[in-house]
Each structure stands twice: as C-alpha cells, then as structure tokens.
Amino acid sequence: MYNILLGAMIVLSILIIIAVMMQPSKQNSAASAFTGGADQLFGKQKARGFEAFMQKATTVLGVSWVAIALVLAYLSSK
C-alpha cells in the first residue's frame, strides 16, 4: 500500500508541475507597480475556458497531493 501511494505521489507531483507551467501568465504592467496591484484585485473577472479549467485542475491536484502526503506520513509512523 505504501509503495502504491508513493508512486501516486510522484505522479501527482509531476502533474502539478505540468499544470502550473501550463497556466496562462498574468502580464504585469508598469502601472501595477504604482497601484500595488489593486486594479487586478478589484477589476478581475472570473476565469473562463482554459484558464478556469487549469485553476480547478491545479486545486484538485494540490488537495489530493496533500491528502496522500498525510496518509503516507501516517503509514510511515507505524
């Protein structure tokens, strides 16, 4: 069981790296340096399409990675 979870952890780690690298970048303009990014906080609309999918996929992968890490820590303590 431990080896299966460890393999899943490695696969999830690679998938998280790929998911983060595939997310569209946010372009920072020179104006955001002066405003402190407030225009991005209040002017941001909901993500759509590919960006929304990548955000959800990254969240799911991250939560499952943490869950498997906790299970592995529990199993290794026994």
N, C-alpha and C positions, 0 to 999 in steps of 0.2 A: 504494500500500500504506500509506504514511504517513497519508494522509487518511482512509482507512477505519479504521485503528487509532485515529486521533484522534477520529473520530466515535463509535467504540465506547467510548472513554474518557469522553466527555461523557455518553453514555447510561448507562454504568455509574456515573458519579458521581451522576447524578440518582436512579438506582435504589438506590444505597447510602443516600442521604439519606432516601428514602421508607421503606426497610427499617428504618433506625434510628428514624425517627419513629413507625413502626407497632408497635414493640416495647412490650410492656406495661411500665409503670413499676413500680419496686420502691418500696414505701412504707417510708420510714424513720421509725421511731418515736423517741420521746424516749429510750427505753431504749438504743437503739443508740449514742447519743452517749456514754453512760457505759460501755458494754461494749466500745466500739471496733469494733463490727460483728462480733464473734466469733460471736455467735449466728447470723448469716447465713452465716458460713463453714462452721461445723460442722453447723448444722441444716438446711442447704439440701438439698432433694431434687432429683432430676433433673427437668429441664423436660419438660413433656408438651404434646402438642397444638400449638396455635398458637404458643406460646412457643418450643417446640423447633424448629418449622419456621422461625421468624423468626431464631433464632440460627444455624441452619445456612445459611439464605439469606444472611445478613449475612456469614458467614465465607466462603462461596463467592464472593460479590460482591467482598469485600475482597481475597481472594487473586488473583482474576482481574484486579482493578484494578491491583494491584502488578505482576503479570506483564506487563500491557500497558504500564504505565509504564516498566518496564525495557526492553521491546522498542522503545518509542518513543525512549528515551534512546540506545539503541544505533543506531537508524536515523538519528537526528539528528546523531550524531557522525561519520557517514560523509559 
